[in-house]
Amino acid sequence: MDADESIVMAGRVSALADPVRLRILSILAGSDDGEVCACDFVEPLGRSQPTVSHHLRVLAEAGFVEGDKRGRWVWYRLRDDSVADLARDLVTVATGGR
């Protein structure tokens, strides 16, 4: 892994290193229709809407979630294989590419 790759991976890992963000991923993964309105995270997370929006933005910037604005709200979903890709990359680093 070169320096640039390590910077990118560290940013992605850092985005997940927060209990609220992990819960957001869990809520999205458990959603029946694969997406959740930003407004529906407030109650289960026990956080204000601005705080929820901040965490969703961090996850979006790291490539884990994507959203579509519909009217007043944004509906979020997991990006295909984003978490699995990071897990695979971490295994590659931990095993020296073996």
C-alpha positions as CSV (number, residue, x, y, z in Angstrom):
1,M,0.0,0.0,0.0
2,D,1.4,3.4,-1.0
3,A,1.0,6.6,0.9
4,D,-1.9,7.9,-1.1
5,E,-3.8,4.6,-0.7
6,S,-3.2,4.7,3.0
7,I,-4.6,8.2,3.3
8,V,-7.8,7.3,1.4
9,M,-8.3,4.1,3.5
10,A,-7.6,6.0,6.8
11,G,-10.3,8.5,5.8
12,R,-12.8,5.7,5.1
13,V,-12.0,3.9,8.4
14,S,-12.2,7.2,10.3
15,A,-15.7,7.8,8.9
16,L,-16.8,4.5,10.5
17,A,-15.1,5.1,13.8
18,D,-18.1,6.7,15.4
19,P,-21.0,4.8,17.1
20,V,-23.7,7.0,15.6
21,R,-22.4,6.4,12.1
22,L,-22.2,2.6,12.7
23,R,-25.8,2.7,13.8
24,I,-26.8,4.6,10.7
25,L,-25.2,1.9,8.6
26,S,-27.0,-0.7,10.6
27,I,-30.4,1.0,10.2
28,L,-29.8,1.3,6.5
29,A,-28.8,-2.3,6.1
30,G,-31.9,-3.4,8.0
31,S,-34.3,-1.2,6.1
32,D,-37.0,-3.3,4.3
33,D,-36.9,-1.2,1.2
34,G,-33.2,-0.4,1.3
35,E,-33.5,3.3,2.0
36,V,-34.3,5.6,4.8
37,C,-35.5,9.2,5.0
38,A,-33.0,11.5,6.8
39,C,-36.0,12.5,9.0
40,D,-36.4,8.8,10.2
41,F,-32.9,8.7,11.8
42,V,-33.6,11.4,14.5
43,E,-35.7,9.3,16.9
44,P,-33.7,6.0,16.9
45,L,-30.4,7.8,17.1
46,G,-31.5,10.3,19.8
47,R,-29.8,13.1,17.9
48,S,-30.9,16.3,16.4
49,Q,-31.6,16.7,12.7
50,P,-28.4,18.8,12.2
51,T,-26.3,16.2,13.9
52,V,-27.8,13.4,11.9
53,S,-27.2,15.4,8.7
54,H,-23.6,15.9,9.7
55,H,-23.1,12.1,10.2
56,L,-24.8,11.3,6.9
57,R,-22.6,13.8,5.1
58,V,-19.5,12.2,6.5
59,L,-20.6,8.8,5.4
60,A,-21.5,10.1,2.0
61,E,-18.2,11.8,1.5
62,A,-16.4,8.5,2.5
63,G,-18.5,6.7,-0.1
64,F,-20.6,4.5,2.2
65,V,-24.0,6.0,1.5
66,E,-25.8,8.0,-1.2
67,G,-28.9,10.0,-1.1
68,D,-31.7,11.4,-3.3
69,K,-33.5,14.6,-2.5
70,R,-37.2,14.1,-2.6
71,G,-39.2,17.2,-1.7
72,R,-37.9,18.5,1.6
73,W,-36.0,15.4,2.6
74,V,-33.1,13.2,1.4
75,W,-33.5,9.5,1.3
76,Y,-30.3,7.5,1.9
77,R,-29.2,4.0,1.0
78,L,-26.0,2.1,1.3
79,R,-23.7,2.2,-1.7
80,D,-23.3,-1.2,-3.2
81,D,-20.5,-3.2,-1.6
82,S,-18.9,-0.1,0.0
83,V,-18.5,-1.7,3.4
84,A,-17.5,-5.1,1.9
85,D,-14.9,-3.4,-0.2
86,L,-13.3,-1.7,2.8
87,A,-13.4,-5.0,4.8
88,R,-11.6,-6.7,1.9
89,D,-9.0,-3.9,1.7
90,L,-8.4,-4.2,5.4
91,V,-7.9,-7.9,5.2
92,T,-5.4,-7.3,2.4
93,V,-3.4,-4.9,4.5
94,A,-3.5,-7.1,7.6
95,T,-2.3,-10.2,5.7
96,G,0.3,-8.4,3.6
97,G,-1.7,-9.0,0.4
98,R,-1.8,-12.8,0.9
